[in-house]
Amino acid sequence: THFLKPGTPMDDEAAARGTSTYLVERRIDMLPKALTEDLCSLRSGVERLAFSVLWEVAPDTCDVVSVDFTKSVIKSVAALTYGEAQARIDAPSDTSEL
């Protein structure tokens, strides 16, 4: 990525960790806080460079008609906690865009 170059000590440490680990009341990040909480974090209303996979799906069969891998710019609409996201999933009357 732009922020993490292959073969650097930070890349080696991130590879050894493999992922961020979420525990009760604690998180062990794969990358330094400046990256995980700011520069690489999806923040509400902030544009971020990304690599996206775009699928075209047939509406009648749900078959994948085409796939495109592309560089993109994304902007999250909201930053939700896991609880907030689950509440929206569980609320059938919620018709908001989120």
VOGU-3710 file (C-alpha; in Angstrom, 3 decimals, decimal comma):
1> thflkpgtpm> 0,000/0,000/0,000  0,964/3,626/-0,033  1,625/3,614/3,729  3,237/0,192/4,158  6,141/-0,802/1,928  7,025/-4,488/1,411  10,002/-5,857/3,346  10,106/-3,077/5,953  10,121/-3,879/9,688  6,533/-2,586/9,936
11> ddeaaargts> 5,478/-4,893/7,069  7,177/-7,851/8,769  5,433/-7,113/12,073  2,047/-6,687/10,369  2,547/-10,010/8,558  3,419/-11,718/11,837  0,259/-10,329/13,483  -1,899/-11,113/10,450  -4,876/-9,037/11,604  -6,059/-6,675/14,299
21> tylverridm> -7,376/-8,592/17,310  -10,472/-7,399/19,142  -10,900/-8,374/22,789  -13,333/-7,216/25,448  -12,320/-3,619/26,267  -9,078/-3,942/24,254  -7,769/-4,060/20,690  -4,343/-5,186/19,438  -3,759/-3,457/16,108  -1,930/-4,983/13,180
31> lpkaltedlc> -0,566/-1,536/12,248  0,399/1,591/14,235  -2,424/3,784/15,581  -1,667/6,635/13,172  -2,620/4,294/10,332  -5,419/2,253/11,908  -7,219/5,153/13,584  -6,621/7,940/11,081  -4,920/7,630/7,699  -6,327/4,197/6,763
41> slrsgverla> -9,508/4,342/8,804  -12,906/4,754/7,189  -14,240/7,983/8,646  -17,658/9,470/8,069  -17,621/11,923/5,170  -13,899/11,502/4,415  -12,721/10,325/1,003  -10,234/7,431/0,984  -8,305/5,771/-1,802  -9,298/2,129/-2,164
51> fsvlwevapd> -9,164/-0,903/-4,425  -12,675/-2,060/-5,239  -14,322/-5,090/-6,774  -17,445/-4,199/-8,735  -19,921/-6,974/-9,516  -22,786/-6,672/-11,954  -25,503/-9,073/-10,835  -28,481/-10,258/-12,902  -31,619/-9,075/-11,074  -33,659/-12,182/-11,879
61> tcdvvsvdft> -31,090/-14,919/-11,105  -28,500/-13,132/-8,956  -25,821/-14,574/-11,232  -22,649/-12,504/-11,499  -22,648/-11,062/-15,018  -19,332/-9,203/-14,850  -16,522/-8,405/-12,433  -14,205/-5,388/-12,470  -11,215/-4,754/-10,187  -10,350/-1,065/-10,005
71> ksviksvaal> -8,702/1,699/-8,031  -11,382/3,892/-6,498  -12,236/6,695/-4,109  -14,777/5,840/-1,417  -16,533/7,955/1,198  -18,290/6,367/4,162  -21,678/7,795/5,061  -21,395/6,975/8,763  -19,105/5,475/11,364  -21,135/2,980/13,385
81> tygeaqarid> -20,263/0,843/16,366  -20,960/-2,880/16,016  -24,020/-2,411/18,213  -25,375/0,453/16,088  -24,862/-1,531/12,886  -26,583/-4,595/14,343  -29,507/-2,473/15,569  -30,030/-1,166/12,031  -29,891/-4,683/10,594  -32,383/-5,924/13,181
91> apsdtsel> -34,859/-3,036/12,719  -37,131/-3,948/9,784  -38,870/-0,559/10,030  -35,565/1,315/9,541  -35,592/2,586/5,941  -32,587/4,917/6,208  -29,876/4,771/3,556  -27,485/3,236/6,034
//
